[in-house]
Amino acid sequence: MPDGPPVPVTGSAVAPVAAAEPPLRQLAARHDLDLGTAVNLTALADDDVYREWVATQFDSVTAENEMKWAELEPTRGQHDWDRADELIAFARANRQTVRGHTLVWHNQNPAWLADLPADELGAVLKDHVQTTVRRFRGEIRQWDVVNEAVEEDGSLRDTVWLRALGPGYIADAFRWAHEADPDALLFYNDYDVEDVNAKSDGVYDLVQELTRQDVPIHGVGVQAHCSVERAPRTLRENLGRFADLGLHTALTEVDVRMAMPADPVKLEAQANVYRSLLRACLLTPGCLSFTVWGYMDKYSWVPGWFEGEGAADILDENFAAKPAHRALRDDLSFGGPSRRD
Ligand code: G3I
């Protein structure tokens, strides 16, 4: 909890957080749940209040960008680990775990990759996965090994990796990562897979086949970038079917955007979506973590990507708590025995 009085409140629906309230991470511990946030490393360095919230409210952190390949190896063969190391050191100092995001993706890859001939890509990808996972061995609890490899219709996404390496690149990536850090939990991660739908059916078929082949995959990450108009309805059922395969699950990038401007009705609707996402995770054995993709609107990625939308996080631009913060706090306040198998 930040010291001193919370800063201005921007509307009647948002409220300061009482200094006496227990930190969210303390409430989440009652459920054996890691409560996480994506971290903007620039804000972490420059904004004291932001840093204090990350340090005190959350028990897991994810670099919003700094563990992506373009950031780690901007020039071929020359790694820049500094920013990622900063986050690892911060997490260690605050007794937090780290989610690693992400090893194999079609976005935020280094520009030099585009110049390589297709027959070099397999070796280069293996080197990237293993160099990165080894570099952080023992420091990362969950790795997003493969990110967003499935299309909306459930087929494999047409990416540089699928074209050059065929569908086997996914199993290979998990095997390479497991060799490099046998203790890390390895996740497949995607968006628009909150509900039981064509895309999550495709992910289900993919991970079922991987488990059948004894590929070292340990979990499915459901990103949960949601909006107040489009709340998931079958998340509990969907998480349950992955649990039935013997896999962990995690909500990895939660936010709930709305058409701007925000108003009290939209903020209450948003709180309901956050609450239902959290409940689905709490009700699913093996749902290990609930990570928000940023916790305060000032640094959210949403307005830059969705024109006219925003206010997606649990705190407003001034660190005042929205109804969504209260909803998470209230649900986490109900104690209970460990849910983990
Ligand atoms: O690194 C450059 C920097 O040098 C430059 O000064 C700056 C100017 O705009 O741009 C910087 O890169 C930006 C980068 O974020 C770091 O701030 C990119 O333009 C911008 O596109 C990038 O956006 C990120 C996006 O992933 C890229 O795909 C968002 O911050 C990040 O929140 C978002 O996260 C993704 C997850 O990784 C996967 N799931 C979806 C989620 C939301 O899109």
Boltz pocket constraint, residues with backbone or C-beta under 6 A from the ligand:
constraints:
  - pocket:
      binder: B
      contacts: [[A, 64], [A, 65], [A, 107], [A, 108], [A, 191], [A, 223], [A, 253], [A, 301]]
      max_distance: 6.0
